[in-house]
Structure formats: C-alpha cells, structure tokens
Amino acid sequence: MKIEVDVEQFAQDIKAGKGIGGADGALSSLIKQLTEAALAAEIDSHLAQDLNKNRKNGYATKTMKSDHGKFELDVPRDRNGSFEPQIVKKNQTTMTDEIEKKMLSLYALGNSYSQISKHIEDIYGVEFSKAAISAVTDKIIPMLQEWKTRPLEAAYPFIFLDAIHYKVKEDGHYISKAFYTVLGVRIDGRKEVLGLYLGESEGAKFWLQVLTDLHNRGVQDILIASVDGLKGFPEAINSVFPDTEVQLCIVHQIRNSLRYVGSQNQKQFAAELKAVYQAFTKEEAEYELDKLEEKWGKKYLIVFQSWRNKWENLSVYFKYPEDIRRVIYTTNIIESVHRQFRTLTKNKGAFPNDESLLNCSIWGFKMLRKNGLCQFGAGHLPSLNLPSFSMAGWMML
C-alpha cells in the first residue's frame, strides 16, 4: 500500500520559523503523519488476512514522546481486538530508544532521577516522571545481575583487591559503606574487573566472602594477589587460594611508616628507605633494612616492627623480574579504577540504597569503557613474561 503524506503543514512550520528538530520542531507533525499512515496500512493488511469478518473500530489516542518533542497519535482499532500494531506497540510511549539510551547514560554518570528528568526536558522538550525514568533504569538490573554472576577464567596471574567508601542511606540515616573492587589480569595480559561488592566496612571477614565468590564463579588459581596492609588479609586469601602469594602494597607501607616519623626527619628517612624497597634482591633489601634500623630503630621502633612483622608479604616481589615487580609492588593499578568510580559519582553526595550504588557504579563503568572514556581501559600490560598455567598449577617454562 502506498503511503501518502501531506507535507504542507511541515512547510508552513518551517516558514513560520520553527526549527526542524528538537522540542516543538517541525518534524513532530511530519513524524505523526508518517506514523499514522503506516499504522493505517498495517491495520488494512491485518483485516485483509482476517477471515472473521473483522473491521475497523475507530481510533485510540495516546501521547507519544520522540526525539523531536511529543504529539498525540491516533492508533486504529479493530472490532475483534486482534490487531497488534508493530510500528508502535500497544504499551509503547516513545518513538525510538534514543531517549532511553540518554536516560541510562545520565544515570550511569550518577545523575538523580530529578536531574535526568530536567536534562531530557531541556534536550527533547518532553517531560518524564520519576516513575517512568525508574522503569527505564530498572531494565538494566537483569544485565547487571548477569555481569555480577558471570563465569570467570580458571586462573589469573595477578589480582588486585581494594575498597573505597561511600555514604549510603540505611534506616533513615546515611552511613559509610565499603565498596570492594577486584581487578584481575588474565594470562593474555588483559585487565578485567572481576567483581564489585558492598559491605558495612572493610575487613578481612568480608574479603573472605568476596574471594569465595570468585572461587564459586570458576577461579581455581591465582599466582599473586596485591593488597594493602589490612590485618588478616593474607590469611583470608590463602584460606581460599592456598598457593597464592600475597604481596602487600609497598606504597601503603611507606605512607604508614612516615606517619610515625617526625616531620623534621621525614625527608631524610624516606630517601634512605628507598635503599630497602629498591634493592635488587631480597637479601640486599634485608641488609639495607638492618642498616636503617640500626640508625633509626630506637627513635622509630614501631616503624621497624611493622616492616619486620609484614616482611614475608612485603618482599614477595623480589623473586620476580623487573617488569613483573612494577606491576605487583603497589595497588596503584586498582586505585586508578577507583578514581574512575569517583568521577562517575562526583555528583552524588550519597546513595539512597545499596543497589543504587552498585547499579550506578557497574553500569557507569561499563558505559565509560564503551565510550572510551575510562583511562583504566581494558588494555594489555606491557611485555610481561608470564608463567603458563595448567590445571595442575602454575609451571615456569
């Protein structure tokens, strides 16, 4: 069936100074005509195939929202109620998914429903209630759940674990909650966020749950886990992955050490401490640590007690070549991910609930990656001489 459209109104609108697109643009009337003409052709085709003496039964009018404003659409009906339009479905109220995509993008960047509503109205001249926006953002929940429970690789050469804190509303009050992040490096060198979790506060007990989840999702072995100096962290990791070596973050250890050094000595102490963590071998590092303690030990006993008590996990990186040392001696790689999360949530002082924080962070991170705006990216680590993996364990070739 040939569809004829009267463009006279469109031409008159243009002559009257209306814009082509946008809110109240001239395209709105043209889209209405095209859509109604297509619906008319659709119902004629339906009735031609209906053998039950069905016929037309007037129109139902509904308000449609499009990228070019809103308009009243007359949708034809049939007497038997068997007509199911495909161009504009029965419960459809928007002409394209562009507005929905814009809503999800704004949601991913941490905007509230009120802010999203205002942005959409400013751009398209169309009003959406908070309930309507919520219905759109709820569509991502199954996708996020699928992402959170997806199977993982059997083995990862390196993983990095860290947490940041956000304010979340609970029982009418805003409290600080720990947002746990697990970043893995695959055998091919590609980086991947393995999981995001939310807990009351950062602690080894909750990390144990996180590690158990990784195991349940298919991770069988990890060569090295880089973490901060949280008490009980290495034990939690080895309870799930007993063969994993745990490297404590040297940068965190240095910062914590300097907190106990007098301000007048901090610069000199920090310079002399470099001889320890920049040593070529573990034995050389231990020799330099002995020398440093001999000079400063009486004055800053607590600093050296910390280094001695944690030395087993602080010194793991010495057994690996330089390119691997650079990767594992610090958790800076995962802190760059957290900076991306902070960028996403900078417009949010707090979150109304746990799911809001998780959904915003996961979807926002996926959007940044998709749009190429995430500096963390999904690239490869440079020229790593990684051990190969077999199901029996790690084997050096």
C-alpha positions as CSV (number, residue, x, y, z in Angstrom):
1,M,0.0,0.0,0.0
2,K,1.3,3.4,-1.0
3,I,1.6,5.8,1.9
4,E,0.9,9.5,1.2
5,V,2.0,12.2,3.5
6,D,0.9,15.8,3.4
7,V,4.0,18.0,3.8
8,E,2.1,21.3,3.7
9,Q,2.0,21.6,7.4
10,F,5.7,20.8,7.6
11,A,6.5,23.6,5.1
12,Q,4.2,26.0,6.9
13,D,6.0,25.3,10.2
14,I,9.4,25.9,8.6
15,K,8.2,29.2,7.1
16,A,6.8,30.2,10.5
17,G,10.4,30.0,11.9
18,K,10.1,26.6,13.7
19,G,13.3,24.5,13.9
20,I,13.4,21.2,12.1
21,G,14.1,19.1,15.1
22,G,14.0,19.5,18.9
23,A,11.1,20.3,21.1
24,D,8.1,21.7,19.1
25,G,10.1,21.3,15.9
26,A,8.5,21.0,12.5
27,L,9.5,17.3,12.3
28,S,7.0,16.4,15.0
29,S,3.9,16.9,12.8
30,L,5.6,15.0,9.9
31,I,6.5,12.1,12.2
32,K,2.9,12.0,13.4
33,Q,1.6,11.8,9.8
34,L,4.1,9.1,8.8
35,T,3.4,7.0,11.8
36,E,-0.4,7.2,11.4
37,A,-0.2,6.4,7.7
38,A,2.0,3.4,8.5
39,L,-0.5,2.3,11.2
40,A,-3.4,2.6,8.7
41,A,-1.5,0.4,6.2
42,E,-0.8,-2.1,9.0
43,I,-4.4,-2.5,10.0
44,D,-5.6,-2.7,6.4
45,S,-3.1,-5.6,5.9
46,H,-4.3,-7.2,9.2
47,L,-8.0,-7.0,8.2
48,A,-7.3,-8.4,4.7
49,Q,-6.0,-11.6,6.3
50,D,-8.7,-11.8,9.0
51,L,-11.4,-14.3,7.9
52,N,-13.8,-13.5,10.8
53,K,-15.5,-10.5,9.1
54,N,-13.5,-8.2,11.3
55,R,-13.5,-4.5,10.6
56,K,-12.2,-1.1,11.8
57,N,-13.5,0.3,15.1
58,G,-12.3,3.9,15.3
59,Y,-9.1,5.1,17.0
60,A,-7.4,5.2,20.4
61,T,-5.3,8.3,21.1
62,K,-2.1,8.3,23.1
63,T,0.7,10.8,23.7
64,M,3.9,9.8,22.1
65,K,7.3,11.1,23.1
66,S,10.1,11.4,20.5
67,D,13.4,13.0,20.0
68,H,11.6,15.9,18.4
69,G,9.0,16.6,21.1
70,K,5.7,15.0,21.9
71,F,2.5,14.6,19.9
72,E,-1.0,12.9,20.0
73,L,-1.0,9.7,17.9
74,D,-4.3,8.2,16.6
75,V,-3.9,4.4,16.7
76,P,-6.5,2.5,14.7
77,R,-8.5,-0.3,16.4
78,D,-10.4,-3.3,15.1
79,R,-13.8,-4.6,16.4
80,N,-12.4,-8.0,17.4
81,G,-9.4,-6.5,19.3
82,S,-7.0,-8.8,17.5
83,F,-4.9,-6.0,15.8
84,E,-1.4,-5.8,17.4
85,P,0.4,-2.9,15.8
86,Q,4.1,-3.5,15.3
87,I,5.3,0.0,14.3
88,V,4.1,1.4,17.6
89,K,3.2,-1.3,20.0
90,K,0.3,-1.1,22.4
91,N,2.2,0.0,25.5
92,Q,4.8,1.9,23.7
93,T,5.0,5.6,24.5
94,T,8.3,6.6,22.9
95,M,9.1,6.6,19.2
96,T,12.8,5.4,19.5
97,D,15.1,4.1,22.1
98,E,17.4,7.2,21.9
99,I,15.7,8.8,24.8
100,E,16.0,5.7,26.9
101,K,19.7,5.4,26.0
102,K,20.2,9.0,27.0
103,M,18.5,8.3,30.4
104,L,20.7,5.3,31.0
105,S,23.8,7.3,30.1
106,L,22.8,10.1,32.5
107,Y,22.0,7.5,35.2
108,A,25.4,5.9,34.7
109,L,27.1,9.3,35.3
110,G,25.5,9.5,38.7
111,N,22.6,11.8,37.9
112,S,19.5,11.6,40.1
113,Y,16.0,11.0,38.6
114,S,15.2,14.7,39.0
115,Q,18.4,15.7,37.2
116,I,17.7,13.1,34.4
117,S,14.1,14.5,34.0
118,K,15.4,18.0,33.7
119,H,18.1,17.1,31.2
120,I,15.6,15.1,29.0
121,E,13.1,18.0,29.1
122,D,15.9,20.5,28.1
123,I,17.1,18.4,25.2
124,Y,13.9,17.0,23.8
125,G,11.1,19.1,25.3
126,V,9.5,16.0,26.8
127,E,8.6,15.5,30.5
128,F,9.2,12.2,32.2
129,S,8.0,11.3,35.7
130,K,10.4,9.8,38.2
131,A,8.4,6.6,37.9
132,A,8.8,6.5,34.1
133,I,12.6,7.0,34.5
134,S,12.7,4.3,37.1
135,A,11.0,1.9,34.8
136,V,13.7,2.6,32.2
137,T,16.7,2.3,34.6
138,D,15.2,-0.9,36.0
139,K,15.8,-2.6,32.6
140,I,19.5,-2.8,33.3
141,I,19.0,-4.8,36.5
142,P,19.0,-8.2,34.8
143,M,22.0,-7.2,32.8
144,L,23.9,-6.2,35.9
145,Q,22.9,-9.4,37.7
146,E,24.2,-11.4,34.8
147,W,27.5,-9.4,34.9
148,K,27.9,-10.0,38.6
149,T,27.4,-13.7,38.4
150,R,29.2,-14.4,35.1
151,P,31.8,-17.2,34.9
152,L,35.4,-16.2,35.3
153,E,38.7,-17.6,34.0
154,A,40.2,-20.6,35.7
155,A,43.4,-18.8,36.5
156,Y,44.7,-15.3,36.8
157,P,48.4,-14.4,37.1
158,F,47.6,-11.3,39.2
159,I,44.7,-9.9,41.1
160,F,44.4,-6.6,42.9
161,L,41.9,-6.1,45.8
162,D,41.0,-2.8,47.4
163,A,38.0,-0.9,48.7
164,I,36.7,2.7,48.7
165,H,33.9,4.1,50.9
166,Y,30.6,5.8,50.0
167,K,27.7,7.2,52.0
168,V,24.6,5.1,51.7
169,K,21.2,5.6,53.4
170,E,20.1,2.9,55.8
171,D,17.2,3.1,58.3
172,G,16.8,6.8,57.7
173,H,20.5,7.6,58.3
174,Y,23.5,7.9,56.0
175,I,26.3,5.6,56.9
176,S,29.7,4.9,55.4
177,K,30.0,1.5,53.5
178,A,32.9,-0.2,51.9
179,F,32.8,-0.7,48.1
180,Y,35.0,-3.7,47.3
181,T,36.7,-4.0,43.9
182,V,38.6,-7.0,42.5
183,L,40.7,-6.3,39.4
184,G,42.3,-9.3,37.6
185,V,45.0,-9.6,35.0
186,R,44.4,-12.5,32.6
187,I,47.0,-14.8,31.2
188,D,46.9,-12.8,27.9
189,G,47.7,-9.7,29.9
190,R,44.3,-8.1,29.6
191,K,42.9,-6.4,32.7
192,E,39.3,-7.1,33.8
193,V,37.2,-6.0,36.8
194,L,36.2,-9.4,38.2
195,G,33.6,-8.2,40.7
196,L,32.2,-5.3,42.7
197,Y,30.7,-5.8,46.2
198,L,29.3,-3.7,49.0
199,G,29.8,-4.3,52.7
200,E,29.3,-2.5,56.1
201,S,33.0,-1.8,56.5
202,E,36.3,-3.0,55.1
203,G,37.6,-6.1,56.8
204,A,39.2,-9.5,56.2
205,K,36.0,-11.3,57.0
206,F,34.1,-9.7,54.1
207,W,37.0,-10.1,51.8
208,L,36.8,-13.9,52.6
209,Q,33.2,-13.8,51.2
210,V,34.5,-12.0,48.1
211,L,37.2,-14.5,47.5
212,T,34.8,-17.4,48.0
213,D,32.5,-15.8,45.3
214,L,35.4,-15.7,42.9
215,H,36.1,-19.3,43.5
216,N,32.5,-20.3,43.1
217,R,32.5,-18.5,39.7
218,G,35.3,-20.6,38.4
219,V,38.6,-19.2,39.6
220,Q,40.8,-22.1,40.6
221,D,44.2,-20.5,41.0
222,I,45.9,-17.1,41.4
223,L,49.6,-16.6,41.2
224,I,50.0,-13.2,43.1
225,A,47.4,-11.1,44.9
226,S,48.4,-7.5,45.6
227,V,46.6,-5.9,48.5
228,D,47.0,-3.1,51.1
229,G,48.1,-3.8,54.7
230,L,44.7,-4.7,56.1
231,K,45.1,-7.0,59.1
232,G,44.2,-10.6,58.3
233,F,44.1,-10.0,54.5
234,P,46.8,-12.5,53.5
235,E,45.2,-15.2,55.7
236,A,41.8,-14.7,54.1
237,I,43.3,-15.0,50.6
238,N,45.3,-18.2,51.4
239,S,42.2,-19.8,53.1
240,V,40.5,-19.9,49.7
241,F,43.6,-20.0,47.4
242,P,46.3,-21.7,49.5
243,D,49.0,-21.5,46.8
244,T,48.6,-17.8,46.1
245,E,51.5,-15.4,47.0
246,V,50.3,-12.2,48.7
247,Q,52.2,-9.0,48.0
248,L,51.4,-6.1,50.4
249,C,51.4,-2.7,48.8
250,I,54.9,-1.1,49.3
251,V,53.4,2.4,48.7
252,H,50.9,1.9,51.5
253,Q,53.6,0.6,53.8
254,I,55.9,3.7,53.1
255,R,53.0,6.1,53.8
256,N,52.1,4.4,57.0
257,S,55.7,4.4,58.1
258,L,56.2,8.1,57.5
259,R,53.2,8.8,59.7
260,Y,55.3,7.8,62.7
261,V,58.4,9.7,61.7
262,G,58.9,13.3,62.9
263,S,58.3,15.9,60.3
264,Q,61.9,17.2,60.6
265,N,63.2,13.7,59.7
266,Q,60.6,12.5,57.1
267,K,62.5,13.7,54.0
268,Q,65.8,12.0,55.1
269,F,64.1,8.8,56.3
270,A,62.1,8.5,53.1
271,A,65.3,8.9,51.0
272,E,67.2,6.3,53.0
273,L,64.2,3.9,52.9
274,K,64.5,3.7,49.1
275,A,67.6,1.5,49.5
276,V,65.3,-1.1,51.1
277,Y,62.4,-1.4,48.6
278,Q,64.5,-0.5,45.5
279,A,67.1,-3.2,46.2
280,F,67.9,-5.8,43.5
281,T,67.5,-8.8,45.7
282,K,65.7,-9.8,48.9
283,E,69.0,-10.3,50.7
284,E,70.2,-6.8,49.8
285,A,66.9,-5.4,51.0
286,E,67.2,-7.1,54.3
287,Y,70.8,-5.8,54.7
288,E,69.6,-2.2,54.0
289,L,66.7,-2.6,56.4
290,D,69.1,-3.7,59.1
291,K,71.3,-0.7,58.5
292,L,68.2,1.6,58.6
293,E,67.0,0.1,61.8
294,E,70.4,0.5,63.4
295,K,70.3,4.2,62.7
296,W,66.6,5.0,63.4
297,G,65.3,2.0,65.3
298,K,65.5,3.4,68.8
299,K,63.6,6.6,67.7
300,Y,61.0,4.9,65.5
301,L,60.7,1.4,66.9
302,I,57.1,1.0,65.7
303,V,58.0,1.6,62.1
304,F,60.5,-1.3,62.1
305,Q,58.3,-3.6,64.0
306,S,55.7,-3.1,61.2
307,W,58.3,-3.9,58.5
308,R,59.6,-7.0,60.3
309,N,56.1,-8.4,61.0
310,K,55.0,-8.0,57.4
311,W,58.3,-8.7,55.7
312,E,57.2,-12.1,54.3
313,N,54.4,-10.4,52.3
314,L,56.2,-7.2,51.7
315,S,59.2,-8.9,50.0
316,V,57.4,-11.3,47.6
317,Y,58.1,-9.1,44.5
318,F,61.9,-9.5,44.9
319,K,61.8,-13.0,43.4
320,Y,60.3,-11.8,40.1
321,P,61.9,-9.9,37.2
322,E,61.6,-6.1,36.9
323,D,58.6,-6.0,34.6
324,I,56.5,-8.1,37.0
325,R,57.8,-6.2,40.0
326,R,56.5,-2.9,38.6
327,V,53.0,-4.5,38.3
328,I,52.7,-6.1,41.7
329,Y,54.6,-4.0,44.3
330,T,51.7,-1.5,44.6
331,T,47.9,-1.4,44.3
332,N,48.0,1.8,42.2
333,I,46.5,-0.1,39.3
334,I,43.3,-0.7,41.1
335,E,43.3,2.8,42.7
336,S,43.1,4.2,39.1
337,V,39.8,2.2,38.8
338,H,38.6,3.8,41.9
339,R,39.4,7.3,40.5
340,Q,37.1,6.4,37.6
341,F,34.4,5.5,40.1
342,R,34.8,8.8,41.9
343,T,34.4,10.6,38.6
344,L,31.2,8.7,38.0
345,T,29.8,9.5,41.4
346,K,31.1,13.0,42.0
347,N,27.5,14.5,41.5
348,K,26.2,12.1,44.2
349,G,26.8,13.1,47.8
350,A,25.2,9.9,49.0
351,F,23.1,7.0,47.6
352,P,19.6,6.1,48.7
353,N,20.3,2.3,49.0
354,D,22.9,-0.4,48.3
355,E,21.5,-1.4,44.9
356,S,21.6,2.2,43.7
357,L,25.3,2.5,44.4
358,L,26.1,-0.9,42.9
359,N,24.0,-0.4,39.8
360,C,25.3,3.1,39.2
361,S,28.9,2.0,39.6
362,I,28.7,-1.1,37.4
363,W,26.6,0.4,34.6
364,G,28.6,3.6,34.7
365,F,31.9,1.8,34.5
366,K,30.6,-0.3,31.5
367,M,29.5,3.0,29.8
368,L,32.9,4.6,30.3
369,R,34.6,1.6,28.8
370,K,32.2,1.5,25.9
371,N,32.7,5.2,25.1
372,G,36.4,5.1,25.5
373,L,36.4,7.5,28.4
374,C,37.8,5.1,31.0
375,Q,41.6,5.7,31.4
376,F,41.9,2.3,33.1
377,G,40.6,0.7,29.9
378,A,40.9,-2.9,29.0
379,G,44.3,-2.9,27.5
380,H,47.3,-5.2,28.0
381,L,50.0,-4.9,30.5
382,P,53.3,-4.3,28.7
383,S,55.7,-7.2,27.8
384,L,55.1,-9.4,30.8
385,N,56.9,-12.7,30.8
386,L,54.1,-14.6,32.5
387,P,54.2,-18.2,33.6
388,S,52.0,-20.6,31.7
389,F,49.1,-22.3,33.5
390,S,48.0,-25.9,33.6
391,M,45.1,-27.3,35.6
392,A,47.6,-28.8,37.9
393,G,49.0,-25.4,38.8
394,W,51.5,-22.8,37.7
395,M,54.6,-24.0,35.8
396,M,57.5,-21.9,34.7
397,L,58.7,-22.7,31.2
